[in-house]
Amino acid sequence: MVIAPDRFDAVVFDLDGVVTDTARVHFAAWKQLFDAYLTEVDAEDGAPFTHGEYLRFVDGRPRIDGVEVFLESRGIRLSRGEPSDPVDAGTAWALANRKNHFFLENLAANGVEVFPDAIELLDAVRRAGMKTAVVTASRNRAEVLEVAGIAGHFDAHVDGLDCARLGLPGKPDPASFLEAARRLGVTASRAVVIEDALAGCEAASRGGFGLVIGIDRRGSGEHLRSSGADVVVGDLSSVEIVT
């Protein structure tokens, strides 16, 4: 897979699962949340939360959307509430905040692993004179990049806090990717997006980005293609910058 600087001006990276190995931490936090909640409410379908459900209903979406989409898949509807709701408030936002508590606990205890292939590609992109951005639904983008020591690798970012402040809908809507392109000063057609989430690939495709690369670290290659990835790679070491 070749990216040519005369064809593209920027590369936009998703964070969790593409640059940092935090997708597994997010899944563990979601599973801790939903397994306990389904037991608490004695849900009729009380089967444990699965990795397949994480990929289908939660991965890549804003936290509050993930809560609501998954619960609706199990026939459960909650009042949305407010972002300031305490974790025991009985609202969707309360569950979202409880999940974030679990995630930050794990982050503080175990730190963040960075994928070496992502850093190598980031360095190659920057050496070639192309711009870089990170787009994530997470509201913990700054903390994750700081712990990982890679905040300086990106020229721009759009995260969950930015989306909330600007009123941007989350993935699979393309708004966050288009905002990143705007901040970089490039057009979508001259930018590459690298994603590992189905919602993210769909968002980039809908946004008219020049190339959508799906990275299949979790055995979901066919789903990434059907969601909008132009090409799917097993890792980013197979992506070259050719000047």
Secondary structure by P-SEA (a helix, b strand, c coil): cccccccccbbbbbcccccccaaaaaaaaaaaaaaaaaaaacccccccccaaaaacccccccaaaaaaaaaaaacccccccccccccccccaaaaaaaaaaaaaaaaaaccccccaaaaaaaaaaaaabbbbbbbccccaaaaaaaaacccccccccccaaaaaaacccccccaaaaaaaaaaaccccccbbbbbccaaaaaaaaaacccbbbbbccccaaaaaaaacccccccccccccccc
